[in-house]
């Protein structure tokens, strides 16, 4: 009798586990999806080197149709690919990419476009980072507010030797590989 109960219990647990797996839906964010992030820290050629990690916050939901796959407010990590200070004959350069989301305590790897910016060879100036068009990224929910903030936030600040983005700057990346969760 005890063995029968154990067998029935195991069969029920297996059945419930199979049902739970069958009910779990997967969602995919397609290649090319916009990732609007806000830099949580300054990212400059003065305070970062190639290979350094930086932290940011996702500012707009990543969607699969009407389903939120990654919610706004999620922590995002990236890597500085190039951070070169300007010299007399060379411009300051900064290249950034996003590498991971921190979702429910788990790091989710991602592959995104690379944002590239240059500062002037000398003197002070501003140059917009090579980002995708901002007007296309707003998904209609809070596009007006987002659009107003992005104009100044995407500027690559350059002052002679150093280039970078300030904490609070909004940057737009695109997924280069679909993200399925």
C-alpha positions in Angstrom: 0.0 0.0 0.0 2.8 2.4 0.9 4.5 1.6 -2.5 1.3 2.3 -4.3 0.9 5.7 -2.6 4.5 6.6 -3.4 4.0 5.6 -7.1 0.8 7.6 -7.3 2.5 10.6 -5.7 5.4 10.4 -8.2 3.1 10.1 -11.2 1.1 13.1 -10.0 4.3 15.2 -9.4 5.6 14.2 -12.8 2.3 15.1 -14.5 2.2 18.5 -12.7 5.8 19.2 -13.7 5.1 18.3 -17.3 2.0 20.5 -17.3 3.9 23.4 -15.9 6.6 23.1 -18.5 4.0 22.8 -21.3 2.2 26.0 -20.0 5.4 28.1 -19.9 5.4 30.3 -22.9 8.5 31.6 -24.5 8.7 35.1 -25.9 11.1 36.5 -28.4 12.3 40.1 -28.9 13.4 40.3 -32.5 16.7 41.4 -34.1 16.7 45.1 -34.5 14.6 45.9 -31.4 15.6 49.2 -29.8 17.0 49.2 -26.3 16.8 52.7 -24.8 19.0 52.9 -21.8 20.0 55.5 -19.2 23.6 55.5 -18.2 23.8 55.0 -14.4 27.3 56.4 -14.3 29.6 58.6 -16.4 31.3 56.6 -19.1 34.3 58.5 -20.3 37.8 58.0 -21.7 38.9 59.6 -18.4 37.3 57.0 -16.1 37.0 53.9 -18.2 39.3 51.7 -20.3 38.7 49.1 -23.0 37.2 46.0 -21.3 35.6 47.9 -18.4 32.0 47.2 -17.5 29.3 49.9 -17.1 25.8 49.9 -15.7 22.6 51.4 -17.1 18.8 51.1 -16.7 16.4 50.0 -19.5 14.0 53.0 -20.1 11.4 51.3 -22.3 9.9 47.8 -22.2 11.2 45.2 -24.6 8.1 43.6 -26.2 7.0 40.5 -28.0 3.8 41.8 -29.6 1.7 43.0 -26.6 3.8 41.0 -24.1 6.5 42.7 -22.0 9.5 40.4 -22.1 12.0 42.7 -20.3 10.4 45.6 -18.3 11.6 49.2 -18.1 13.7 49.7 -15.0 15.7 46.5 -15.6 19.4 46.8 -14.9 21.6 46.5 -18.0 25.3 45.9 -18.2 27.6 46.9 -21.0 31.3 46.9 -21.9 33.6 49.6 -23.1 35.2 48.3 -26.3 37.4 51.3 -27.1 38.3 54.2 -24.8 41.1 56.3 -26.4 42.0 59.7 -25.1 42.5 62.4 -27.7 46.0 63.5 -28.7 47.3 66.3 -30.8 46.8 64.4 -34.0 44.2 61.9 -32.9 40.6 62.2 -31.8 39.2 60.9 -28.6 37.2 57.7 -29.3 34.6 55.7 -27.3 32.8 52.5 -28.3 30.2 50.9 -26.2 28.0 47.7 -26.4 25.5 46.1 -24.1 26.2 42.6 -22.8 23.6 41.5 -20.2 20.3 42.2 -18.5 19.9 41.5 -14.7 16.4 39.9 -14.6 15.0 38.2 -11.5 18.6 37.7 -10.1 19.8 36.1 -13.3 22.2 37.6 -15.9 20.7 37.2 -19.4 23.3 37.6 -22.2 22.5 39.9 -25.1 24.2 41.0 -28.3 23.7 44.6 -29.4 25.0 47.1 -31.9 28.1 49.1 -31.0 27.8 52.8 -30.3 30.8 54.7 -31.6 31.7 58.4 -30.9 34.6 60.6 -31.5 35.7 63.8 -29.9 37.6 66.6 -31.7 41.4 66.6 -32.0 41.6 69.7 -29.9 39.4 72.2 -28.2 35.9 71.6 -26.8 33.0 70.3 -28.8 30.0 68.0 -29.0 29.3 65.2 -31.4 26.2 62.9 -31.4 27.0 59.3 -30.8 26.4 57.1 -33.9 23.1 55.8 -32.7 19.9 54.8 -34.6 17.3 57.5 -35.2 15.6 58.3 -31.9 12.2 59.1 -33.4 11.7 55.5 -34.4 12.4 54.0 -31.0 9.5 55.4 -29.0 6.8 52.8 -28.8 4.0 55.4 -28.3 3.5 55.0 -24.6 5.8 57.8 -23.3 7.4 58.8 -26.6 7.1 62.5 -26.1 8.9 62.5 -22.7 11.5 60.1 -23.9 12.2 62.1 -27.1 12.7 65.3 -25.1 15.3 63.7 -22.9 17.2 61.9 -25.7 18.3 65.0 -27.6 20.8 66.2 -25.1 21.5 62.7 -23.6 22.9 61.2 -26.8 25.6 63.9 -27.2 29.1 62.6 -26.9 30.8 65.2 -24.7 34.3 66.0 -25.7 36.7 68.4 -24.2 40.1 68.0 -25.9 41.6 64.8 -24.5 38.5 63.1 -23.2 35.2 62.0 -24.6 32.2 60.2 -23.0 28.6 60.3 -21.8 27.3 61.7 -18.6 25.4 59.8 -16.0 21.7 60.1 -16.9 22.4 60.2 -20.7 20.0 58.2 -22.8 21.5 55.9 -25.4 19.9 53.8 -28.1 21.2 50.4 -29.0 19.7 47.7 -31.2 19.6 43.9 -30.7 21.8 42.1 -33.2 20.5 38.7 -32.1 17.0 37.8 -31.1 16.4 37.4 -27.4 14.1 34.5 -26.4 13.0 34.0 -22.8 
